[in-house]
């Protein structure tokens, strides 16, 4: 068995996040279990997108089923490959369309959460526009 050396900063971030009940931002690949088929399928989509294709996924599941964990892993993989990523939660107040500004609220959340490798916590829109 190969021993993997995980940096102290990463182990601390993992433990702190898991203790707080939130998905860690880094180091997920060290604790991921049972997600190989989903990750491979989405990474295949990323390869297709990098070649000029397109993909759209909606991730659904019960509370605690690992949706946020999977999405954070994919965000990290995508940013490592040079993609800009945006994520947001849909709700009655944030929908794709609506008559009371719900679509606009969703768009605002996506633009606020727009992230890149150099701005992984969001706020990357200005940086992207300056390029």
PEDAGI-V376966 format. One record per pair of residues at least 6 apart in sequence whose ideal C-beta (glycine too) atoms are under 8 Angstrom apart, sorted by the first residue. I is the first residue (numbers start at 0). GAP is how many residues later the second one is. If there is no record, write none. Layout:
BEGIN
i=I gap=GAP
i=I gap=GAP
END
This chain:
BEGIN
i=3 gap=26
i=5 gap=8
i=5 gap=21
i=5 gap=24
i=9 gap=16
i=9 gap=17
i=9 gap=20
i=10 gap=16
i=12 gap=11
i=12 gap=12
i=12 gap=13
i=12 gap=14
i=13 gap=10
i=13 gap=12
i=13 gap=13
i=13 gap=16
i=13 gap=17
i=16 gap=6
i=16 gap=7
i=16 gap=8
i=17 gap=6
i=22 gap=45
i=22 gap=46
i=22 gap=49
i=23 gap=7
i=23 gap=48
i=24 gap=47
i=24 gap=51
i=24 gap=95
i=24 gap=96
i=25 gap=50
i=27 gap=41
i=27 gap=44
i=27 gap=45
i=27 gap=48
i=28 gap=44
i=28 gap=47
i=31 gap=7
i=31 gap=37
i=31 gap=41
i=34 gap=31
i=34 gap=34
i=34 gap=35
i=34 gap=38
i=37 gap=32
i=38 gap=31
i=38 gap=34
i=38 gap=35
i=38 gap=38
i=41 gap=15
i=41 gap=32
i=41 gap=35
i=42 gap=31
i=42 gap=34
i=44 gap=10
i=44 gap=12
i=45 gap=9
i=45 gap=31
i=45 gap=32
i=45 gap=35
i=45 gap=37
i=47 gap=6
i=47 gap=7
i=48 gap=6
i=48 gap=34
i=49 gap=31
i=49 gap=33
i=58 gap=8
i=58 gap=11
i=58 gap=12
i=59 gap=7
i=60 gap=6
i=70 gap=16
i=74 gap=10
i=74 gap=12
i=74 gap=40
i=77 gap=7
i=78 gap=6
i=78 gap=36
i=78 gap=37
i=78 gap=38
i=78 gap=41
i=79 gap=37
i=81 gap=35
i=82 gap=33
i=83 gap=30
i=83 gap=31
i=83 gap=32
i=83 gap=40
i=83 gap=44
i=84 gap=29
i=84 gap=30
i=84 gap=31
i=85 gap=24
i=85 gap=25
i=85 gap=27
i=85 gap=28
i=85 gap=29
i=86 gap=23
i=86 gap=26
i=87 gap=6
i=87 gap=18
i=87 gap=21
i=87 gap=22
i=87 gap=25
i=88 gap=20
i=89 gap=6
i=89 gap=16
i=91 gap=10
i=92 gap=9
i=92 gap=12
i=93 gap=8
i=93 gap=11
i=93 gap=12
i=93 gap=15
i=94 gap=7
i=94 gap=8
i=94 gap=11
i=95 gap=7
i=95 gap=10
i=96 gap=6
i=110 gap=14
i=111 gap=10
i=111 gap=11
i=112 gap=9
i=113 gap=8
i=113 gap=9
i=113 gap=10
i=113 gap=11
i=113 gap=14
i=114 gap=6
i=114 gap=7
i=114 gap=8
i=114 gap=9
i=115 gap=8
i=115 gap=11
i=115 gap=12
i=117 gap=6
i=117 gap=9
i=118 gap=8
END
